[in-house]
Structures are given as structure tokens and as C-alpha cells.
Amino acid sequence: MGPRRAAELFGARVPEAVLFRVTLYGSLAATGRGHLTDRAIQAALQPRPVEITWKPDEVLPLHPNGMEFSALDAGGQILEFWRVYSPGGGALTEEDQLAASEPVYQLDSMQEIMKYCTQNGKTFWEYVEECEGPAIWDFLREVERAMRQAIVRGLQAEGALPGGLGLARRAWTFQRKICLNGGALVKEGYLPAYALAVAEENAGGGQVVTAPTCGSAGVLPAVLRHIEDTVRTPKIHRLRALATAGLIGNLIKHNASISGAEVGCQGEIGTACAMAAAAAAQLMGGSIRQIEYAAEMGLEHHLGLTCDPVNGLVQIPCIERNVFAATRALDCAEFACYSDGSHRVSFDDCVKVMKQTGHDLPSLYRETAGGGLALQYRFPPPKPNTP
């Protein structure tokens, strides 16, 4: 998403260009083909030709997901040059913006927000509305619509996912098997099918909501849909849960990272789990302390999770991680609501630890497809040596 948005913006800035040259660095280059980055850039700049250069072994100064755009005229002269970064979730930042990023909300820590909400008798979603204004609800209605449609499309689709792994879609199969078992195949009901549906839509290039990223997009929609299946949940309550989930995601993004290239999959699937756990705890009637506890557990129990996509595709192990993170999010929410919300490790502490852990991870385990499962399992497998 980030590279496509960058290409659209750059193309609009230089309409007279006849040729574009794009250089992808670091993780964007290492996993770009698997993420369909080149196709997204070419589609955004068509019909003008695009030359793409891949530099996986070079990293720009401020983030592993860096890219450079050049626009050329008919004589080959550079009309404009732009260096930009894709820190995750479709966002774009330039070098000066990375150094001076502003918090989304006035208060930039969970501790401060909880103190404010407690003193004023507010919930998290009320704090979001206060900061964002009433227009946030129209935006969240569109978010929920897109999430629900991704589930519907994913449950209907069959066949192999693109990319060369030959990985078959399984959401429809899971849904049918659960249905034939009276919805009691697992205690989570249709939750696995919902998470698979969205994750497979993403892997197939379909429209999903970055919650917080494309690779972790199946967790939050699956949890919300499961709760709706289980207990009557009016739309306004679902939208309020989305507002709370967004607050959690933005706090992590501002104070740490949601980029697999920067901190590993703990920043993607761990954040998605925390967001879904918070939303679920709220829908279960949890207090702000219980919601914070659920979010903390969702992130804490993904600490150290590596990002090692096989063949650079968002398929193995990414798709299954959406299923298990959704299940864990529900467990975290239930556990937190059984408690009184008291716990030793705060959400803010966990975010700090996640950031440091991500920086301590070797680059092989931060979305380069050069270590872990990506190194152990390659498809097609290498041919055996012949005498």
C-alpha cells in the first residue's frame, strides 16, 4: 500500500514525466516481489513506463522500507527526485517527518490517557471521539464495511493464491466443516474461517483494512465478527470497539512500530492481537483497566515474534498467524475481564520492550525473507545434488 500511494502522489506531482525510475531498498527490495510492490507501483504510474531497481542489501538511513522516485522527461533529464519511507500500514513519511513524528492524540501514552479518562468518567472510545471529532464515525463505518466485505469475499473464494507457492485458500473449507459440525468444531465458532478469509484476501491482492497492516489484517475483523455471532452487538457498539482498537494501534505505532521490517512480526501480528483484544474486552463490558490489560497481554505474548515470510510472500507463516492471534485476542479479553484489571507489566512498558526487542533482532528476522522459516523452507525446494 505504501509504495502504491507514494507512486500515485509522485505521478500526480510530475504529470509531464514520460518515464519513472524507482529504486527499492532494504526490506522493500527483499520482499517486494512477494508483496506485489512492483505491480502496485507500475499500476499507479501507468501508462507511463517504470524502471524498477532492487537493492535488498542497501538500507536508507532512517527505515528499512525506503524508496526513491525519479521522474524523467523525453530527453532523459531528471525533472524531480523524491526519497520516501513506508513505515507500515500504508503510511508514508519523509526524512524530516520521521525525525519529528507527532502523536495522533494529545496524550501519547496509555498511562496519561487512562488517568484522563478516569478523572473525567470517559471510556477510550469517548476520548477518541473527543480528539477526532464526530467525523470519525463515518470513517469507522467505512472501515467496518470494508472488513465485513473482505470476510464475505474470502469465504466465497477458492483456488490457489498467486505467488508460486501453490498455497490453496482454506477459508471456505474451514467454514463448511465448522458448519457441518453444528458450529461446534472449535469453541471459537467460525473465528478461524473469518481470519483465514481476510488474510487470504490480502495474499490474493484483494481489498483489506490495514489493522494495523495488510499482513495482520485478518485478526480484528475476525474477532469483531465472532463476537457479533455470539451475542447481539449493535453497530454503534462495534464502531466504538473499532475506535478503541485504533487508539491501541496508534499508541503502538507512535511509541514503537507496526513495521515488520523494523521490529519483526511482533509489531504487526502482536499489535493486531492487542487491538483485537482491547476491542473484545470492551464489547464484553470491560472497564478501561481491563481493556488496557487485554491489550497488554495481546502484545506481551507475541514479544520476539520474527518476520520470516517464505519466498517474500505474505502467506507462510503469515496467514495462519492471523488465525492464532485472533484466538489469543479472545483469550486475552476473557482473562482480563475475569480479573479486576490489576497487573504488574503495563501496556506502556510492553510497548517499550517490544520496540527494544525489535531493534535487537538480527535483520534476518525483520521481513527480509533471509532467515527463519524463509531460509528453512524454500519453494520450489532446491534440487538434490546428483553424482
Secondary structure, DSSP 4 states (H G I P E B T S, - for coil): -HHHHHHHHHHHH-TT-SEEEEEEEHHHHHHTTTTTHHHHHHHHHTTS-EEEEEETT---TT-SSEEEEEEE-TTS-EEEEEEEEEEETTEEE-HHHHHTPPPSSS--SHHHHHHHHHHHT--HHHHHHHHH-THHHHHHHHHHHHHHHHHHHHHH--SBPTTSS-PBP-HHHHHHHHHHTTT-SSTTTTHHHHHHHHHHHHHTT-----SS-STTTTHHHHHHHHHHHHS---HHHHHHHHHHHHHHHHHHHHHS---HHHH-GGGTHHHHHHHHHHHHHHHTT--HHHHHHHHHHHHHTTTT--B--GGG-S-TTHHHHHHHHHHHHHHHHHHHHHS-S--SS-HHHHHHHHHHHHHHS-GGGBSSSSSTHHHH--SSPPPPP--
